[in-house]
Amino acid sequence: MPKDTISRLRARTAYLGYVGASRAASLVPFELAPLVGLVAGGVAYVSSPRRRSVVRRNLEPVVDGPPSRLEPVVQRAFASYAQYWFEAFKIGYGSRSSLVARGRGEGLENLDEALAGGKGAIVVAPHLGNWDFAAAWVDHRRYKVTAVAERLEPPELFDWFVTRRAEFGVTVVPHDDDPMPKLVAALRRNEVVALVADRSIGAASVEVDFFGKAVEFPMGPAILALRTGAPMLPTAAYFEPRGGHLLRILPALEVGPRGSLRDDAKRLTQQIACSFESLIRQAPEQWHVFQPLF
């Protein structure tokens, strides 16, 4: 059988598997999301020694105390990530009212104040908790949200995710599809742009100090803020008991230009990194960076 045919078959199988998982998830009550995560994450933790090693290295600079304290956090990180995927499959099948009921916000006044300036608002977040839920929940607060996302393979799977998010009012822009003009346009309409920004994925990046380590962070969020004058607010979406979520929005960072665009972008990106440190330390087991970082 030709290789391209095999690739298409594998892609189709993966797509059908994800859609099937989503339909199965739609039958499970949201309240059981933590239990689903605990079971599925436990299996992944035991069966993925290489991934376990990566997560351990990423969390070592974050978790204070003796080494014995680290491993339980690593194990809970797998459970948290499995819960994220369960909820990602489930979002789109529930009602708007049920989604709103499962979230609560802290610092929404910071977002309202930012939008009052008329230049839109840039919400930057680490891969923490369920950022997809946050984007959908914020939309229910009558904010228009545009988010940038990595493409998934196969393409049908990415299209399926985009369609699901659109049902909750979230516009998804692929990160490799020249997103900057679309993001600028959204800000000019005084909307919210949501960016997950704790990992560089091939775009322009800059080295920052992150948990005492030199790490490459994307410069795109800082450049977008500097070019548009839009306020930038560090944000996190934490899991809470029984399938609940807490959206925490910090006050806007100081964006105003001081020097060259690159120098200002580096300064602002370092501010983002420092804010992320604070947000991640509050729940390190919910930080989902399963690729080598440090």
Secondary structure, 3 states (H helix, E strand, C coil): CCHHHHHHHHHHHHHHHHHHHHHHHCCCCHHHHHHHHHHHHHHHHHHCHHHHHHHHHHHCCCCCCCHHHHHHHHHHHHHHHHHHHHHHHHCCCCCHHHHHHCEEEECHHHHHHHHHCCCCEEEEECCEECHHHHHHHHHHCCCCEEEEECCCCCHHHHHHHHHHHHCCCEEEEECCCCCHHHHHHHHHCCCEEEEECCCCCCCCEEEEEECCEEEEEECHHHHHHHHHCCCEEEEEEEEEHHHEEEEEECCCCCCCCCCCHHHHHHHHHHHHHHHHHHHHHCCHHHECCCCCCC
